[in-house]
Amino acid sequence: MADKLRVTQIKSTISHIARNRATVRALGLKRIGHTVEIPDNPATRGMVRQVRFLVSVDEVSDAAPRRAARAERPERPERAEPAAASPSQDGADGGASSSHPSADGAETQENR
């Protein structure tokens, strides 16, 4: 017998009886594609069997390899700093290069 069961909800509980919806929630599943690891014992196996048409099950012998795989992920590259403000952003050019006439407030309906 495995140490844990990895249970994933693969179908919606909509239009299923309340008893099945409650069992899926009791397993800790909240939405389609959600995966939880639960202890492998007769009670949880019975719960999984009752909703076997809504979930998929994998036996997990030890939870450590999954955590180790997560720790081995490469770090995200740092984001580049935004460039210094260009002349069109500070309004030094009088709004000539602005894409919208009222972007810098220089042109209004009265000035046209």
VENBELLIN-V156180 format. One record per residue. PHI is phi as a letter, one per 30 degrees, with the letter a starting at -180 (* if undefined). PSI is psi in degrees with one decimal (999 if undefined). BURIAL is I if it has 24 or more other ideal C-beta (glycine too) atoms within 12 Angstrom, else O. Layout:
((PHI PSI BURIAL) (PHI PSI BURIAL))
//
This chain:
((* 138.2 O) (d 161.4 O) (d -40.6 O) (b 162.6 I) (c 134.3 I) (c 112.1 I) (c 130.4 I) (b 131.6 I) (d 124.6 I) (c -13.9 O) (b 158.0 O) (d 151.2 O) (c -0.9 I) (d 139.2 O) (i 18.9 O) (c 158.6 O) (d 155.7 O) (e -32.2 O) (d -41.4 O) (d -40.0 I) (d -42.1 O) (d -37.0 O) (d -42.2 I) (d -43.4 I) (d -38.2 O) (d -26.8 O) (d -11.0 I) (j 10.0 O) (c 136.3 I) (c -22.7 O) (a 167.7 O) (d 133.7 O) (j -8.3 O) (d 135.1 O) (b 137.2 I) (b 155.5 I) (c 124.2 I) (b 155.7 I) (d 145.0 O) (c 103.3 I) (b 168.6 O) (e -33.5 O) (d -47.9 O) (d -33.0 I) (d -36.7 O) (d -38.5 O) (d -44.9 I) (d -39.8 I) (d -35.5 O) (d -26.9 O) (b 31.5 I) (d -23.3 O) (d -6.6 O) (c -13.2 I) (b 162.1 I) (c 149.0 O) (b 135.7 I) (b 139.4 O) (d 134.5 O) (c 122.7 I) (d -33.5 O) (a 139.2 O) (d -12.9 O) (d -41.7 O) (d -33.8 O) (d -42.1 O) (d -37.8 O) (d -38.8 O) (d -36.2 O) (d -36.5 O) (d -23.4 O) (d -0.1 O) (d 140.7 O) (d 150.3 O) (d 153.9 O) (d 142.5 O) (d 147.5 O) (d 146.6 O) (d 144.3 O) (d 145.8 O) (d 145.0 O) (d 148.7 O) (d 160.4 O) (d 156.6 O) (d 133.1 O) (d 163.5 O) (e -30.7 O) (d -21.9 O) (d -28.7 O) (c -1.4 O) (i 14.3 O) (d -23.7 O) (c 7.3 O) (i 13.4 O) (i 10.0 O) (d -33.8 O) (c 2.8 O) (d 141.0 O) (d -23.5 O) (c 132.8 O) (e -32.9 O) (c 20.3 O) (d -40.3 O) (c 3.0 O) (i 2.3 O) (d -40.8 O) (c 134.1 O) (b 179.8 O) (d -32.4 O) (d -30.9 O) (d -12.0 O) (d 999 O))
//
